[in-house]
């Protein structure tokens, strides 16, 4: 078994800003669409998988859509087509969205993702398993530690959103660890199967369950796995074998993605709490250049805003 040197980087810092931005897909919603972008991509991914699409194709398709959505949000292929753009024009927009954020992505992977937006795969729409909706309704626990009251940060993410973002992170991190991105994607999409039935009481609740924890987790996970037909069930079960440890490249890619998402989720709340008007009006140009900017600036000054 290959050993990991503790003198080498454990993760690719060049991807940090992209991962921060992708995490916001848990929080972007649009009129007429149920749930966040992350929640909907989670459902799309499982529908394609149950429909018989190759897991590798689904992993690349969902990751490419997530990257494009980082800046375009719900200006996706379906909307662009409905708004009158031809297929080539829509692809140009989506690739531009991906290119705006993907500079640090492994070049070979980036080209495969771009190609997927240029010529999108015709993914079949299979039935959406029941665990997908259950995970979307199951809130994450927040910050918990045995012996201490939990810290709840509203609004909470749900388990579908977490699984999707970890899956996308896992694909993007896989080249760094020389891991198979498809295995990492499937493992991440399925790593909270137990929470489709098991409420999330966090680390604190798990410790209080004691010896009952793993039998309950195993039983609840099997309920979700039973919703899948072979050979997909077998593929997902095999991918989940990387979850217990970091002994494999795929395990390392998954656990890196999982820990990054868990901490960035909390960092997002802290970032919002410390946001300043200097950032909003200066760096982010909330009142942006245009024919009425000078007037708007005078209005804000005379109204003593901020």
N, C-alpha and C positions, 0 to 999 in steps of 0.2 A: 504493500500500500504506500502510495506517495505521501510524504510528509510535507507540511506547510511550514515554510520558514517564518519565524516571528520577526525577522529583520526586514521582511518585504511588506509592502502595503497589503492590508487585508481587504481593501475595497478600492474601486477607482474613483477618486475624488472628483475627477473631471465630469462625472455624471451627476454630481450633487444638485446643481441648479435645475437640471432637467427633471430629476426625481421630485424635487420640491414642487415644481410646476404641475407635473402629472398628478400629484396627490390632490390637487384642487378639482380633479374630475369627480371626486366624491361630493362636491359642493355646487356643481353647475347644473342648473335645471332650466327647462324651457316650457312655455305654455303649450298645452296639448300633449305633452310627453310625461309619462308617469315615472317618477324617480330621477335620480341623478344620472349623468352620463356613465359613471362607473357602474352603477346598478344595472343600467340597460345593456352595457357591453357584456356584463357578466351573463345576463340572460341570453343575449345573442350568441355568445360563445358556447353555452351549453346546448342551445337549440341546434346550432350547426353540428356539434359533436353527436348529439342523439340522431341527427338526420343522416349521419354517416360520413361527414367530412373528415378528411385525414387530420389528426391532431396537429401535425406540423403546419398545415395550411391554416387552421383556426388560430394557432398561436401567432403566426405572422400577421394574419388579417386583423385580429383584435388589437395587437400591439401597434400596427400601422394606424388604425383608426384612432387609437388613444393618443398617439403622437400628433396627428393632425388636429385632434380636438383640443390639444393643450392651448392653442391660440384661437382656433376657429370655433371652439365650443360646439354648438349644435348646427353650425353651418356645414352639415355633412352631405354625403352624396345624395341622400334622399331629398333633402331640402333643396340643394342646388338644382337637381333635376326638376323638381316641382316648380322652381322659380324660373325655369326656362333655359338653363344652361345645357348645352350639348355634352355628351359624355367626355369628350376631350377637354372641353373648357372646365368642367367640374374636376377632372383629374388634375389639371394644372393648378387649380385653387388648393386642392387637398395636398398635393406634393409641396406647394409653397408653404402650407401650414406646417408640414413635417420638417421641411428644410429650415424653417425659422427656429426650430428648437433642437434639431438632431445633430448639430455640429460635433458633439463629443461622442456620439454613438459609433461603435465599431464600424469601420467603412464597409466591410462585406455585408454585415447585417443591415446597415442603413440602405444599401442598394437593393437588398431583397425587400425591405419594407417599402421603398419608393416604387419598386416594380409592382408590388401588390396594390398600390393606389393607382398606378397607371393602368393596369389591367386586372381589376379586382376579380377574385375567384367567385364563381357562382356557387355560394355556399347553400346547401339544402337547409330548409327550415324544419327541423324535427320538433317533436313535442318538448316543451319546457318542463323538466322534472319538478316535482313538488318541492324539493329541497331548495330550489332557486328562490321561490317566493318566500319560503320560511326564513331563509338566511337574510333576505331583504327586509323582513319584518323584525329580525332579531338585533337589538342594539348591542354594541360592544360595551364592555364593562366600565370603561374609563380607567383611571389610575388606581390600582389597588395594591395593597401590601398587607400581608398577615399581621394582625394585631393593631391595625390602624384603620380608621374610617376611610372609605373611598373618596376620591376626588372626581366629581362629575363635571364634565365640560359640555355645555349645550351649544348647538344640537349634536347628539352623538352620531358617529358613523354607524353603519350597519355591517353585518358580516359579508354580505354580497359585495359591497363596495371595497372592503378590506381585501377580500380574496382576489378581486379583479386587479386592484392596484399592485398587490404583491406579485400576481402572475405577470403583469406587464413589466414591473421592475425586474423580475427574474429573467425574462427574455433578454432585456437590455444588459443585465449584469453577466449573463452566461458566457459571452466571449472572454471576459476577464478571468473567469475560473476554468475556462476550457470545458464548460458543461454543455450537455445537450439541452437546448432551450425548450424543446417540446416536452421533455420529462419535467423540467422545472415548471413550465406553464401548467401542465396537468396537475402536478402535485400542489401548486399554489391554489389553483381553482377548486381543489378538493380538500384543502387542509383544515377547514372548519366544518366538515360534513356533520360532525357531532352537534354543532350548535344549531342545526336546523330543528332539532328537537330539544336540545339542552340549553336552558337559559344561561346567560353568561354572567357568572358571579366573580369572574376574574381570578387572579392568583390566590386571593384570599379564600374564595369559595372552594377552589381546587384543593387547597391545603386542608380545609375543614372536612372535606369528603374523605380524606385519608386513603385507606386501602380500597375504598369504593370507587375512587376516581377513574382509574383506567378501565375497569370492567364496564362502567357506565359510558365512558367515551367510546369504547370499542363497540358496545351494543348500539349506541346512537349512530355511530359511523356506518355500521352495517345496514341500518335502516335506509340511509341515503344511498349506499352502494346498491342496495337491492332494487332501487328505482331504475338502474341502468341495465341495459341488455348487453350480453356478450356480443362482440369482443370489446366494446367500450368499457364495460365493467372491469374486465381483466386488465386493460391498459391503465385505467385509473388506479386500480389496486396496486399494480406494479410501480406506478409513479410514486404513490404514497409511501413506498418503502424507503424513500430518501428522507422522509420527514423526521425520524427520531434523532439524527445526529449530523455532524459535519464531516463524516468519514469519506464522503464522496464529493466529487466536484459539483454534482447536482444538489447535494445537501448543503454545500457551502453557498451556492448561488441562491437557493431558497431561503436559508436562514439569514443571509445578508439582506435580501429583499424584505423579509418579514420584519426584522428588527429595524431597518431603516423606515419602513412605513409606520410602524408603531410609534416611533419617536417623532417622526415628522408630523404625525397627526396631532400630537400635543404641541409641537412647535408652532403649528399653524394658529392655534388658539392664542399662544403667547405673542406671536407676531402681530395678530390683529389687536391685541390689548395694548401694544406699545406703539402702534402706528401714529405718526405725527402729521400735522398739517404741512410741515415743510416737505415731507415726502409726497403727500397727496398733491399739493399745489405746485411744488417745485419739480421734483424728480419725475412724477407721474403725469404732470400737466393736466390736472383735472379740468381746468379751464384752458382749453387748447387753442392753438393758433387758428385764426379764421377771421372773417370780416367783422365780427362783433366782439373780438377779444378785448380790445381797448376799452370799449364800453362796459363789458362785464367786469373787468378789473376795477374800473372806477366805482361800479355799483358795490362790489365787495368791500372796497376801501371805505366808501361813505357809510356803508352799513356796519362797519367794524367787524367784518367776517374774514378770517376767523378771530 
